[in-house]
Amino acid sequence: MKAVRFHEYGDPDVLRYEDVPEPVPGAGQVRIRVAATTFNGVEGNIRAGLMQGPMPLTLPHVPGLDVAGTVDALGEGVSGLAVGDEVVGFLPFVVDGAAAEYVLAPAESLAPAPTSIPLADAAALPLVGLTAWQALFDHAELKPGQRVLVSGAGGAVGGYAVQLAKAAGADVIATASPRSSGQVRAAGADEVVDHTTTEVTTAVTEPVDVLLNLAPIDPARFTALAALVRDGGVVVSTTVWMPAPADEERGVRAVDMFVRSDATQLSELVARVDRGELTVDVAERVRLADLASVHARAAAGTLAGKVIVLPASA
């Protein structure tokens, strides 16, 4: 089968499109014929060797944390799934991923794929959708009527975070650039602050209950944004290399989160997609052979929106 692998850490040109053996499922695993995977920013950091501490890999390594596809074979002990089932999943960080024609996945990590959108497009849901869900509900413990400030709402996680927070009955303030502000407002933001021309700390005049930070930010600016959080509120950040600022005197807690695979939560996200309550946005579709160019564009800062990656057989 064809796959993309890197045999050493480095720049995007370490990614090779090559022939590799087709994997065989072990106990508790299924083999999936891949309809699509995606590019996530963390995968650029993994490829560059910046995540070797928390995510030790065995090289060569196949990237691709998201998968949408069709169950092709079952390992020993797998129940509740059948060959031919269409599924989505968030794969473990340290095993070979879905930038290939076939991939192995823990059966327990998979959810039925949405039926209301193309199977390949469903790959744009797992990692970023789960990140938004866990940030808002597991960590921030969001309640109806609360005010949420989503910093960096123009990215893929931000789109889901705005939709989910609004659906939960929150008042949503979002920061975005002019390029993404229309999309953020369409996702349900009550107020959009153009962070390229406006000082967010001036534009937000009332305290918020939750600050959700999704983008790299200067530590001093992060601290200033955290000052907008009311006493007893919470700061949740997905940029774990930039610790979220807490304020013990005011009872403001800080959470630096790592997303985890959760099939139950993913199934809920899928159900919302099929009920028309959650929109899966795909900015671009590329072929697997072109994945290195996607990594290069991301490294150059010219990649916009969620990119799904289609194998040659798709």
N, C-alpha and C positions, 0 to 999 in steps of 0.2 A: 504494500500500500504506500501511498505518498503521505509524507508528513513534513512539517517544518521542525527542525531541531537546532539547538546550539550546543556545540561541543566544548566551548569555553565561554567564560563571561566576557562581555565587551560591548562595543557599539553595535548598532543594528545589523551591520554586515556580517556578524558572526552567525546569523540565522541562515540555515541551509534548507532548501527544498529538496528532499531526497527520498529514496526508497528505504523503508524500514519493514521489519517483519510484522505481520498482522498479530495483534495481541490475543491471548487466550484467557478467558475469564477464570479466576480462581473462586474459591468459596466466598459466597456473599457478594460476588461481583456480577455485573452484566456487561456485555459488549454492545456498544451503540454504534450504529452506522450514522456518522455525523452529517447532519443537515447544515449546521453552522456552528461556529464558535464566535468569539468577539475579541476585540482588543480592549484591555483595561490598563489604566495608567500604571498600576502596580506591576504589571508584567514587564514594562520597560525597566523598572527598577530591579526586578528579579534578574532579567537578562543581563543588566549591567553589573551584577554582582553586589548590589547595594543591600540585599536582604539575606545574605548568607547566614547571618546569626539566627534570626527567627525562622528562616525557611531554607534549611540545608538541602541541596539537591544532589542527586546522582547524575553526572553528565555522561553522555549527551542527554538533553532534556527537551521534551516537547511542551511548548507553552499552550495556553488556552484553558482558562479557568471556567468559562461558561460552555455549556453544551446544550444543543437541541438536536434531537435525532430519533432514530427508530431502534428499539431493542432488537439485536441481531442474534444474540446467544446468551444463555443463562449459565452461571456458575452453580456449583453445588450449594444446596440449601436456600436458594433464592425462591421466595414465594411472593405472591401478589403482583407479579409482573409476568408478561408473556411475550414471546417473540412476536414482533409486529407492533407492539405498543409504542406510541409516540410520547416522548418524555423530554423534560428539561431538568437541568441540574447545575449545581455549583460544585466543581470538583476540588479535591484536596490540593493545597498549594504545592506539596512536595512530590507528587507523582506526575507521570506523563499526562499532559492535557489533551485538549480536543482539536489542536491545530493539525489534524490528520483526518484520514478517511474513516478510521475506526478508533474508538477509545474505550478503555475500561472505566467503569464507575461503580462505587459502592451502591448496591441496590437501595439501601436506606436513605441515600441522599437525593433520590429522584422523585419528581412529581409528574403527574400527567401533564402533557403539553396543552396550552390553550388551543381551543378548536376554532376560535373566531379570527385568528390571524395566521399568516403563513408559518409553517413549522420553523423555517430558518429564522424568521424575525423573532421568534420566541427566545432565541439565544441572547437577545438584548435585555432579558428580564432578570436572570437569577442573581448574579453578584451585586449589581447596583440596586436592584429592587430590595434584596435582603439587607443591604447596607442602610438604605433609607428606613426600612421597617424597624430594624433593630435599634437604630439611632433614636428614632422617635418614640417607640413604644417600650422596648426593653430597657433603654438607658435613660431617656428623658422622662419616661412615664407620662407622656402627653395626655392631657385631659381636654374635653370640650370646653370652649370658651377661653382657653389660654392663648397668649400671644407668642408666636414663634418667629425668630429672625433666622432666615436661612442665608448664610454667607457663602457665595459661590454657587448660587442656584442655577446658573446657566449650564452646568455640566449634567452628565447622565444621571448621577445620584440625585442632584438637585431637582430634576424634573419629577422624579418619583416622590421625593420628599415633599415637594409643594403639593402634589396631588393627594398624597396620603394625609398630610397635616390638614388640608382643607376638608377632606372627607371626614376627618375625625372631629370637625367642628371648631378648629382653631382659626385664629386670625393670623394670616400669614404675610409677613414682610420679607421680601427677597432682595438680595443684591445681585445685579447682573450687568453685563456690558450691553451697549446698544445692539450688538450682534444677536444677543440671546434674549433681550428684554421682552420682545413680543411673545416668544415661545413660553417664557416664564409666566407672563400674565395669562396666557391661554391655559396654562396648567392649573390656574386658580389662585395665583397670588393676589392678595387684596391691595398690596402696595409694592411697587418695584423701584428700588433705588439704583440709579446708575452710578456705580462705584468709581467709574473713570472720570466723572465730572463733579461728583457730590461727596462731601464728607458724610459717611454713614452715621457717625455719632451725632452729627448735627441734624440729619434728616429724620432720625428716629427720636421722637420727642417724648414718648412714654415708655416706661420699662417693659421689658419682655420677660416671659417666664422661661423661655428656652432659647439659647443661642446654639444653632447647629452650624458648625464650620466645616466646609467641604473642600476648601481650596488652600493652597500655600499662602501664608500671610505673615507679614512682619510681626515679630513677637510684641513690639510696642503697640502696634495696631490691634493685635489680637487682645491684648490686655484692655485697650480702650473699648473694644466691642463688648468684652465681658462685663465692663462697668455698666452696660445697658441692662444687664440682667437684674431683676428685682431680688431683694433679699429672699433667700430660700429657693432660688431658681437653680438652673443647671446649664452648664456649658458642655456640649458634646462635640468632639472633633474626630474626623476620620484621618487627619494628617498626623499620624502618631509620632512622626519624627519631630513634631513641633508641639510640645506638651500644652494641653489646654490649661488656661489659668483659672485657679480656684480663688475664692475669697472666704476664708474660714470665718472671719469676723462677721460677715453678712450672711453666712450660711449658704453661700453659692458653691455647689460642688462641681467638680470637673471630671469628665470621662474621656479617656483616649481609647477609642474603640477599634477592635479588629472584628471584621465581619466573620460569621461562622455559617457553615451550611446548616440548613434547617428545612427539611422537606415539608413539615407541617405549615410553616410560614410561607414557603414557596407555593404550596397548594392554595393558600388563601390569596396570594397575589394573583395566581392564575385564575382563580374563580372571579376575582374582581375584573380582570381583563375580559373574561367571557361575558360578564354582566354589563360590560361597557362602562365600568366605573374607574378603570385605570387604562391609560393610553401607553402603549409601547412605541417609543419613538426611535426610528432607525434613520440615521443621517446618510449612511453610505453602505454599499455592499461591494466587497472586493473578493478576488479569488485568493485561495490559500498561497499560491505561488508568489503573490504580491505582498505577503505579510511583512516582509522586511521593510518595504517602503512605508507601510503604516507606522511601524516603530520609528522609522527615520523622521517622518512628519511629526509624530508626537514629540520626539526629542527636540525638534526645531520649533515646537510651539505652534504649528500650523494645522493641527488636526482639530476639527470641530465636530462635536456630536458623536453619537454612538455608531461605531463601525462594526458590522458583522462580516465574518470571514467564511467564505463558502469553499468547501473542498472541490477538487476537479470533478468528482463523481456526482456532485449535487446538481 
